[in-house]
Amino acid sequence: MTANEDQEMELEALRSIYEGDECFKEISSISFQFRIGDLEDTKAFMLDLTWPEMYPETAPQISLDAFFNNRISGETKKLILSKLEEQVEANLGTAMMYTLFEWAKENQEALMENHKPVVSAVTSGGDSTASTGKKKEKKEQLTKSQKRRIISRTDAKGELPRGWNWVDVIKVGVLYLLATGWHTYSALILQ
């Protein structure tokens, strides 16, 4: 059997085994993603595997560079890759994707035992955002004279007196005109 025939047979087997499984994703006929663990699991990770031309006689390319794995430290990624490469060496020359996926699922706890989620802050324009995605609101900075003017306009409760805003005055005036029955006069103003 040629490498291409082996790949076709393994591809058919993977499709039938993982049909409807949300953890398995066929990117192309030679590239696959497999999520180990649930989406909510902090110890979950995503395997990216690509078959070279001579697979299964040569090892598949394994990567943990998916965005899903950004919270995993580089040290943990190296450990996972080294353990998977050991499994690849043991299964070289045979169809091994199912074996690798199932081995990773069974050994997830051991692979991630030293895992501490990486929390990174993203900075843009001076604002920092936490990994939760919430942005800090930037408060408007007022000068002392602006603060004094605001305080001088407010009453003891810190509220502005009615009518301080010209829009407020216009609204009250129009409402007064409508309420008093000056319909013709208000129609002229509103035109």
Secondary structure as UniProt FT lines:
FT   HELIX           3..17
FT   TURN            19..20
FT   TURN            22..23
FT   STRAND          24..28
FT   TURN            29..30
FT   STRAND          31..36
FT   TURN            39..40
FT   TURN            42..43
FT   STRAND          45..50
FT   TURN            53..57
FT   STRAND          61..63
FT   HELIX           67..69
FT   TURN            70..71
FT   HELIX           74..91
FT   TURN            92..93
FT   HELIX           97..106
FT   HELIX           108..111
FT   TURN            112..114
FT   STRAND          122..124
FT   TURN            125..126
FT   STRAND          127..129
FT   TURN            131..132
FT   HELIX           144..153
FT   TURN            156..157
FT   TURN            162..163
FT   HELIX           166..180
FT   HELIX           183..190
//
